[in-house]
């Protein structure tokens, strides 16, 4: 099973809310969990997919289809990771009805 980091860039800022919802429904998160168990928010329009049987190409194709349905000519960048590290990410706020995908 593989982990992926995905970056998406759209031409229209207004389309990101719909993109976030579509990506969440497809199993992507906008957070990453540290080995300590702390959850951190990823940078804007960056997504995390953990434990997938898909290849990087399959992930890129899927994300491109999702994004292209919302915005013409999206830019999608996918990396498959063995290990990730970061600096400066902020811990996530506990989930509330307001910040959960689709209010669930």
N, C-alpha and C positions, 0 to 999 in steps of 0.2 A: 504494500500500500504506500502511496506517495503523498507528499504534502506539496502544495503549490502556493506561490504568491502571485497575484494577478493585479496588473495595473491597467486601468481603462481611462482613456481620455476622449471626451465628447466635445463637439463644437458648441453646444448650447448648455449653459449652466442649468437651465430649468429642467433638463432631462435626468439629472443625477438622482433625484428622489425616486423616480420610476426605476432607474437602473439599480439603485440600492434594494428596492423591493424585489425586482426580478432576480437579482443575484442571491438574495436571501432564500427565495423560493427554490432556487437551484442548488442550495446547500452551501453557499459561500457565506463567510462572516466578514465583518469589518473589524474584527478583533483577533488578537493572538494571545495564547496562554503560555506564560513562562513556566519553567520547571518548578518554580516555587508555588505555582497555582494561581498567581496573580494574572488577571486579564487586562490587556492593554489595548487601547484604540489604535488602529492602523492609520497612516496618513490618508488624506482625502482620496477617494476613488481607488483605493487599494483594498484588495480582498484576500482572504485566506481560505484555502480548501485543504482539509486534513483527512488523511486516510482514504484517498481515492484510488480506485483500480484503473483510472483513466491515464492515458499518456499526456504529456505536455501539449502535443498537437491536438488531441481530442478536447482538452480543456480550452485551448485557444480558440478552436472552432466553435465550441459551445458558447463561450463568452462573446465571441464576435457576433454570432447569430442573435444573442440576446440584446447586445448593444446596438446592432444595426437595425433592429426592429424599433428602436427608440430615436435613433439619430443617424443620419447618413455618414458613412465613412468613419466609424470610430477607430481609435488606435488601441490595440490590445497587446500587452506584453506579459508573458507567462514565464515564470521560473519554477523549476522543480527543485526542492531543497532537501538536503541531507541534514543540515544544521543551520539554524538562523540565530542571529544576534542583533541587538539593536541598542540604540541610545536615544534618550529624549522622548520616548513614547509615554503618553500619559495613561495612568491607570483608568480603566473604564468605570463609569458610574454604575451602580447596581441597576439591573434592568427594571424599568417601570413600564406601565402601559404605553406611555408616550414614546419611549425609545426602543421598543421591541418592533421587529418587522411586522407589518400589517396589524399592529396592536395586539398581537398574541403573546 
